[in-house]
Each structure stands twice: as structure tokens, then as C-alpha cells.
Amino acid sequence: MEIDEDRIDDAVLALLWLTLHNVRCAWKGFDWAATDRLHKKGMIGDPVNKSKSLVLTDEGLERSQALFRELFTRSPQ
């Protein structure tokens, strides 16, 4: 089975939106490889620190919300 890491990253980014606090901070309880890739893509600040949260960039915040809506909301009936 071949894993699509971009799709994994999209799911993690969407779930980060679910845990937002203080406008652009989210709990960093996700796989380190995924958060490292999101950092390299410019979606989050450097996750390697002692904080229990990470910071979404402007682009990451916008994309996180869009992905959350796309992946986890129902269409109006």
C-alpha cells in the first residue's frame, strides 16, 4: 500500500483547525513527521519547541479552515 502523505498532511491541517485556541494556536498532538512536513510547506511555525501548541501561519490558518469544511462538514439538505 502506498501512502499519500499530502492527503495525510491535509487531514492533520484540517484537524488542527478543530483544536484552535488564541486565534492561531493549535495543540500539537499529531505525528511529528506530518507536522514537520506542514512546517516545510509553510503552514505552521517550527513545531520543535517546548510549547504544547504550534502556531499556524496566515496561509495555514486559511487552508486549515477550508480543509476542515471540505473534509468534515455536511452539505445542507
C-alpha positions in Angstrom: 0.0 0.0 0.0 1.4 3.4 -1.0 0.6 6.3 1.5 -0.3 9.7 0.1 1.5 12.0 2.6 -0.1 15.1 1.1 -3.5 13.7 2.0 -2.3 12.9 5.5 -1.0 16.4 5.8 -4.3 17.9 4.6 -6.2 15.8 7.2 -3.8 16.9 10.0 -4.1 20.5 9.0 -7.9 20.3 9.0 -7.9 18.7 12.4 -5.5 21.5 13.7 -8.4 23.9 12.9 -10.6 21.9 15.2 -8.2 22.5 18.2 -7.5 26.2 17.6 -7.2 28.5 20.6 -5.8 32.0 20.9 -6.7 32.7 17.3 -3.9 30.7 15.6 -2.5 28.2 18.1 -3.4 24.5 18.0 -2.5 21.6 20.2 0.4 19.7 18.7 -0.6 16.1 19.3 -0.1 14.8 15.8 2.7 12.7 14.2 6.0 14.6 14.2 6.7 13.7 10.6 3.4 15.3 9.5 3.9 18.5 11.5 7.5 18.7 10.1 6.1 18.4 6.5 3.5 21.1 7.3 6.3 23.4 8.6 8.3 22.8 5.4 5.2 23.7 3.4 4.8 27.0 5.3 1.5 26.1 7.0 2.8 26.2 10.6 5.6 27.6 12.6 8.5 25.4 13.7 6.9 22.7 15.8 10.2 21.8 17.5 9.9 23.6 20.8 8.8 23.0 24.4 5.4 24.5 23.9 2.3 22.2 23.8 0.9 24.3 21.0 2.0 25.2 17.5 1.2 28.3 15.5 -0.5 28.3 12.1 0.8 30.8 9.5 -1.8 33.1 7.7 -1.8 30.6 4.8 -2.0 27.6 7.2 -4.9 29.1 9.1 -6.9 29.8 5.9 -6.2 26.4 4.4 -6.9 24.7 7.7 -10.4 26.1 7.8 -11.1 25.3 4.2 -9.9 21.7 4.5 -11.9 21.3 7.7 -15.1 22.4 5.9 -14.3 20.3 2.9 -13.5 17.1 4.8 -15.7 17.2 7.9 -18.9 19.1 7.3 -22.2 18.0 5.8 -23.8 19.7 2.8 -27.2 21.4 3.6 -30.0 19.1 2.6 
